[in-house]
Amino acid sequence: MQPETGIRVEGLAYAIGPRPVLGPISLHLPGPRVGIVGRNGSGKSTLARLLAGLIQPGEGQIRIEGVDTWQDRRAAIATVGILFQNPEHQIIFPTVLEEMVFGLRQQGRSKAEARQIALDTLVTFGKSHWQDANTDALSQGQKHLLCLMAVMAMRPRWLILDEPFAGLDIPTRMQLVRHLDGCGARIVHITHDPRDLQDYDQLFWLDRGQIRATGGLELLEDFTAQMIRDGGQDDLAQLAG
Ligand SMILES: Nc1ncnc2c1ncn2[C@@H]1O[C@H](COP(=O)(O)OP(=O)(O)OP(=O)(O)O)[C@@H](O)[C@H]1O
């Protein structure tokens, strides 16, 4: 039998209390680059966390390269990494090297091996001089890059990006895109901003927890047109039930 490839989402649903937040959805994301676009509150972060195996599906299953990301956590941390919108939610150690070593230790590597891989990764990114830097003293863009380096040190086959460029200026964004393009992982990029997905050809539109459309770049035009129509309304006034 051929090994399973890509991301398979089957009957995935998630609710918070009585309130359905996502799904049920079924998808096959072959990669290498998948874009998911949706409005605020459409369920993007929930989907990102489910894909990375950080929260338990209410119903259904997610398999990435055949690994059930919730059931098999050990295999999952070798298969999928996630970058959050806010690096402050990811960085917990006082120095760059310690931050990078942590995930590798979680993968079961020895101290010496984890340290060596972290140092090698810093060399690959041209950032060896960062190893003893204080993480608190990094700029927002530098914190994003540290998170990317820390996750790439773990050599995931897939990287889930949850609005990774929100709040970054144009040069910082361009530099991060360059690093991402060269990182070698397959990517699921989840965002509210269609401009982030101009180079993506497998696109999905997430709307109120459901997949509203699937397609190529034309999907971004439809999404933008709908967003402009929504902008003419006052749906911010509606509170979630
Ligand atoms: N802890 C929570 N309690 C209640 N409702 C929640 C909670 N977390 C998320 N939700 C609701 O679930 C829905 C999906 O949230 P999610 O954060 O996944 O959306 P999103 O598309 O990432 O939003 P944004 O773009 O604003 O970050 C939203 O309607 C949100 O209000």
The ligand as a Gaussian input file, in Angstrom:
#p B3LYP/6-31G(d) Opt

LIG

0 1
 N      -12.957000      30.676000      24.165000
 C      -13.994000      30.943000      23.366000
 N      -15.247000      31.046000      23.865000
 C      -16.305000      31.300000      23.072000
 N      -16.225000      31.473000      21.741000
 C      -15.013000      31.394000      21.194000
 C      -13.820000      31.132000      21.960000
 N      -12.772000      31.078000      21.118000
 C      -13.272000      31.321000      19.886000
 N      -14.597000      31.503000      19.932000
 C      -15.481000      31.787000      18.809000
 O      -15.241000      30.835000      17.802000
 C      -15.282000      31.421000      16.525000
 C      -14.024000      31.093000      15.762000
 O      -12.903000      31.665000      16.453000
 P      -11.452000      31.660000      15.788000
 O      -10.553000      32.362000      16.752000
 O      -11.126000      30.301000      15.363000
 O      -11.711000      32.576000      14.512000
 P      -10.667000      33.347000      13.586000
 O      -11.173000      33.220000      12.202000
 O       -9.274000      32.869000      13.876000
 O      -10.836000      34.821000      14.100000
 P       -9.789000      36.080000      14.037000
 O       -9.494000      36.315000      12.601000
 O      -10.610000      37.170000      14.642000
 O       -8.604000      35.701000      14.865000
 C      -15.469000      32.921000      16.738000
 O      -16.815000      33.241000      16.482000
 C      -15.143000      33.133000      18.190000
 O      -15.949000      34.157000      18.715000

